[in-house]
Amino acid sequence: MLLVTDAWSPQVNGVVTTLVATVRELRALGHVVDVISPDRFRTLPCPTYPDIRLAIGAGRAVARMIDAFAPDAIHVATEGPLGLAARAHCVRSGYAFTTAFHTQFPEYVHARCRLPLAAGYRALRWFHGAAAAVMVATPSVGERLAAHGITHTVHWSRGVDASLFRPALREDIARRPVFLYTGRLAVEKNVAAFLALDLPGTRWVVGDGPARRALEARFPDAVFHGAHAGAALARFYQQADAFVFPSRTDTFGLVLIEAMACGTPVAAYPVQGPRDVVRDPAAGVLDEDLQRAALHAIGLDRGAVARYGATYTWPAATRQFIGNLHPATPASALQVA
């Protein structure tokens, strides 16, 4: 099986976490997996996101790699330079392939440079229209894409590493309750909506990104811990009293299930992502009044929250992924230019 992705280590985000976990599970099941990722090419920093490296001049090399590996299935995970190169070669050579919709790029680009949403979705229809199937994390994402003309979607959920994200002994931390946000610090994440809430106790921010400096200047009372991963990240979830997720644009929100698996209840807006992920009111509070949601969330039973979070597993998600793949054979390919 061949995975082509512009998002890969050392990037730290939900897409990379998902893909790395999926590759790990596939290999544990005995599948031979090759990954075409930016670390195999010359790269340039992505505008506004210098920590994200974009491959340059990779078209011919990607084509050679695909042909040399002769995969049984091809999954093109992202719409970046490597994804574009793989799509072009698959269409040209008659290979069937699947894609995934991880990020609402039309909305993100619109937030930065006001590119009309219609133009962004027109580009997505072109890119994903050549795929045999488009994997989406939630029903709401499938419905949103269908409204924009992308109708051949299939479900691919997410999981958590239960060896890391699990309940732990609570430490004696001053100024509880602790309200936590983890994730990228960027305009589309709407982090300021969380930090502007009138909440008791302490607000923790774990993560980094282009908006960090401005947020630190605007909200000096919040504690910015920087980016963390693995056991260090899990500790923040375990010690927080509530996880506040202010994003209105995420397609899933992997951090939601990481928090819940640690027993930390979620407070979020009732929008795509949280609405699909936090389906049990015992695990979180969804409310257009985010302050009210956060204050109610700290009263939920952490044991019930953890039991719900533990229902999301990578083995189950990977079985879905495998079931969605298509044989990479010319006979089954969609001939889309």
C-alpha positions in Angstrom: 0.0 0.0 0.0 1.3 3.5 -0.9 0.6 6.7 1.0 1.3 10.0 -0.5 1.2 13.0 1.9 2.5 16.6 2.2 1.8 16.3 6.0 4.4 14.3 7.8 6.9 14.4 10.7 8.3 16.6 12.1 5.1 18.5 11.6 2.8 18.4 14.6 -0.9 18.4 13.8 -3.9 16.1 13.7 -3.3 15.1 10.1 0.2 13.9 10.8 -0.9 12.1 14.0 -3.6 10.3 12.0 -1.4 9.2 9.2 1.5 8.1 11.4 -0.9 6.0 13.5 -2.5 4.5 10.4 0.8 3.5 8.9 1.8 1.9 12.2 -1.4 -0.1 12.4 -1.2 -1.2 8.8 2.3 -2.5 9.3 1.2 -4.3 12.5 -1.4 -6.1 10.4 1.3 -7.2 8.0 0.8 -4.7 5.2 3.8 -3.4 3.3 3.5 0.4 3.3 5.6 3.0 1.6 5.2 6.7 2.3 6.0 9.4 -0.2 6.5 12.5 2.1 8.3 15.8 2.0 11.4 14.5 3.9 12.4 12.7 0.7 12.6 15.9 -1.4 14.0 19.4 -1.5 11.5 21.7 0.3 10.5 25.3 0.9 8.6 26.7 3.9 4.9 27.1 3.4 3.8 30.8 3.4 2.5 31.8 6.9 3.4 28.3 8.2 7.3 28.0 8.0 7.3 24.8 10.0 5.4 23.1 7.2 7.8 22.2 4.4 6.5 21.9 0.8 8.3 19.6 -1.7 9.4 21.3 -4.9 10.1 19.8 -8.3 8.9 16.4 -7.2 6.6 15.4 -10.2 8.9 13.1 -12.0 10.3 11.6 -8.8 6.9 10.9 -7.5 5.9 9.1 -10.7 9.0 7.0 -10.6 8.4 6.1 -7.0 4.8 5.0 -7.7 5.8 2.8 -10.6 8.8 1.3 -8.8 6.7 0.4 -5.7 3.9 -1.1 -7.9 1.3 -0.7 -5.0 -1.9 -2.7 -4.6 -3.6 0.5 -3.4 -2.7 4.2 -3.5 -4.0 6.8 -1.0 -3.3 10.5 -1.7 -3.8 12.1 1.7 -3.3 15.8 1.0 -3.9 18.4 -1.7 -0.4 19.8 -1.6 2.5 19.5 -4.1 3.1 15.8 -3.5 -0.6 15.1 -3.7 -0.9 17.0 -6.9 2.0 15.1 -8.4 0.6 11.7 -7.4 -2.9 12.6 -8.7 -1.4 13.7 -12.0 0.5 10.4 -12.5 -2.4 8.2 -11.4 -4.8 9.9 -13.8 -2.2 9.8 -16.6 -1.3 6.1 -16.0 -4.7 4.8 -15.1 -4.1 4.0 -11.5 -7.1 4.1 -9.2 -6.6 5.9 -5.9 -8.4 7.3 -2.9 -8.1 10.7 -1.3 -9.1 12.2 2.1 -10.5 15.5 3.2 -8.7 16.5 6.3 -8.7 20.3 6.3 -11.2 22.9 5.3 -8.8 24.8 3.0 -11.4 26.9 1.3 -12.4 28.4 4.7 -8.8 28.7 5.9 -7.7 30.5 2.7 -10.7 32.7 2.8 -9.9 33.7 6.4 -6.4 34.8 5.3 -6.8 36.4 1.9 -10.5 36.5 1.3 -10.4 34.1 -1.7 -14.1 33.3 -2.4 -15.2 30.0 -1.0 -16.6 29.0 -4.4 -13.1 29.2 -5.9 -11.7 27.0 -3.1 -14.4 24.4 -3.5 -14.1 24.4 -7.3 -10.4 23.4 -6.8 -11.4 20.7 -4.3 -13.9 19.3 -6.8 -11.2 19.0 -9.4 -8.7 17.4 -7.1 -11.0 14.9 -5.4 -13.1 14.3 -8.5 -10.5 11.9 -9.9 -10.5 9.7 -6.8 -12.3 6.4 -6.5 -13.5 7.5 -3.1 -12.9 10.5 -0.7 -12.5 9.5 3.0 -14.1 11.9 5.5 -13.9 11.7 9.3 -17.5 12.5 10.1 -21.0 12.5 8.4 -21.1 16.3 8.7 -18.0 16.6 6.5 -19.6 14.3 4.0 -22.7 16.4 3.9 -20.7 19.6 3.5 -18.7 18.2 0.6 -21.9 16.8 -1.0 -23.4 20.3 -0.9 -20.3 21.5 -3.0 -20.6 18.7 -5.5 -18.2 16.0 -4.0 -20.6 13.1 -3.4 -18.4 10.0 -3.5 -17.4 10.1 0.2 -16.8 7.2 2.6 -16.4 7.3 6.4 -12.9 7.0 8.1 -13.0 7.7 11.8 -10.1 8.4 14.1 -8.6 6.9 17.3 -6.3 7.6 20.2 -3.2 5.9 21.6 -4.7 4.3 24.7 -1.2 3.7 26.2 -0.7 7.5 26.4 -4.1 9.1 26.5 -5.7 7.7 29.6 -6.7 8.9 33.1 -4.0 9.6 35.6 -3.7 10.7 39.2 -4.6 14.4 39.5 -2.0 16.7 40.9 -2.5 19.5 43.4 -2.4 22.5 41.0 -3.0 26.0 42.3 -5.7 28.1 40.8 -8.1 25.4 39.7 -10.2 24.9 37.6 -7.7 24.6 34.8 -9.2 25.2 31.3 -7.0 23.8 28.5 -6.6 24.4 24.8 -4.2 22.3 22.7 -3.5 22.6 19.0 -2.2 25.0 16.4 -2.2 28.7 17.2 -3.6 30.2 14.0 -6.5 32.4 13.1 -8.7 29.6 11.9 -8.6 27.9 15.3 -10.4 30.8 16.9 -8.2 30.5 20.1 -9.0 34.1 21.1 -12.6 33.2 21.6 -11.4 30.8 24.4 -8.9 33.2 25.9 -11.4 36.1 26.0 -13.9 34.1 28.2 -14.5 35.2 31.7 -13.5 32.0 33.5 -12.3 31.3 37.0 -9.0 29.6 37.7 -6.3 29.2 35.0 -6.2 29.0 31.2 -3.5 26.8 29.7 -2.5 26.9 26.0 -0.4 24.1 24.6 0.8 24.5 21.0 2.5 26.8 18.7 1.8 28.6 15.5 1.8 32.0 13.7 -0.7 33.6 16.1 1.2 32.7 19.3 3.0 36.0 19.7 -0.1 38.1 19.2 -2.2 35.9 21.6 0.5 36.1 24.3 0.5 39.9 24.0 -3.3 40.1 24.1 -3.9 37.6 26.9 -1.0 37.9 29.4 -2.9 36.1 32.1 -3.0 32.8 30.1 -0.2 30.3 30.5 1.4 29.4 27.2 3.3 26.1 27.5 4.5 25.8 23.9 4.2 22.6 21.7 4.3 19.2 23.4 3.7 15.7 22.2 3.5 12.1 23.6 3.4 11.7 27.4 4.1 15.4 28.0 1.0 16.3 26.0 -1.1 13.6 27.8 -0.2 15.1 31.2 -1.7 18.5 30.2 -5.0 16.7 29.3 -4.9 14.6 32.5 -4.4 17.6 34.8 -6.9 20.0 33.1 -10.5 20.3 34.4 -12.0 21.0 31.0 -10.8 21.1 27.5 -12.1 24.1 25.6 -12.3 23.8 21.8 -13.2 27.1 20.2 -12.7 26.1 16.5 -15.7 26.3 14.2 -13.9 24.9 11.1 -12.2 21.6 12.1 -13.3 18.5 10.2 -12.9 16.3 13.2 -10.7 17.6 16.1 -8.4 14.7 17.1 -7.6 16.7 20.3 -11.2 16.2 21.4 -10.9 12.5 21.7 -7.4 12.7 23.2 -8.9 14.9 26.0 -11.9 12.7 26.6 -9.7 9.5 26.7 -7.8 11.2 29.6 -11.1 11.8 31.3 -11.2 15.6 30.6 -14.6 16.8 29.5 -15.0 18.9 26.4 -16.6 22.4 26.0 -17.2 23.4 22.4 -19.5 25.1 19.9 -22.2 22.8 18.5 -20.6 22.8 15.0 -19.1 20.3 12.5 -16.4 18.4 14.3 -17.5 18.6 18.0 -21.1 17.8 17.0 -20.0 14.5 15.4 -17.3 13.6 17.9 -18.9 14.5 21.2 -22.2 12.6 20.7 -22.7 11.7 24.4 -23.7 14.6 26.7 -21.9 12.8 29.5 -18.6 13.5 27.7 -18.9 17.2 26.9 -21.0 20.3 26.6 -21.8 21.9 23.3 -23.2 25.4 23.4 -23.1 28.6 21.4 -22.3 30.2 24.7 -18.7 28.8 25.1 -18.3 30.2 28.6 -21.5 28.4 29.7 -20.2 25.2 28.1 -16.9 25.4 29.9 -18.4 26.1 33.3 -20.9 23.2 32.9 -18.2 20.8 31.6 -16.1 20.9 34.8 -19.0 19.3 36.6 -19.1 16.2 34.4 -18.0 12.8 35.7 -14.5 12.1 34.5 -14.9 8.4 34.6 -17.8 8.6 32.2 -15.8 10.9 29.9 -12.9 8.5 29.8 -15.1 5.5 29.0 -16.6 7.4 26.1 -13.2 8.6 24.8 -11.8 5.0 24.9 -14.4 4.0 22.3 -12.2 5.7 19.6 -9.4 3.3 18.7 -6.8 3.3 15.9 -7.3 -0.4 15.1 -11.0 0.2 14.4 -10.2 3.3 12.4 -7.6 1.5 10.4 -10.0 -1.3 9.5 -12.3 1.4 8.1 -9.4 2.8 6.1 -8.5 -0.6 4.6 -12.2 -1.2 3.7 -12.2 2.1 1.8 -9.2 1.4 -0.4 -9.5 0.6 -4.1 -7.2 -1.7 -6.1 -4.7 0.4 -8.0 -5.3 -1.2 -11.3 -6.1 0.5 -14.6 -9.2 -1.6 -15.0 -10.8 0.0 -11.9 -9.4 3.5 -12.5 -11.6 6.5 -13.0 -10.5 8.2 -16.2 -10.8 11.8 -15.1 -8.6 14.5 -16.5 
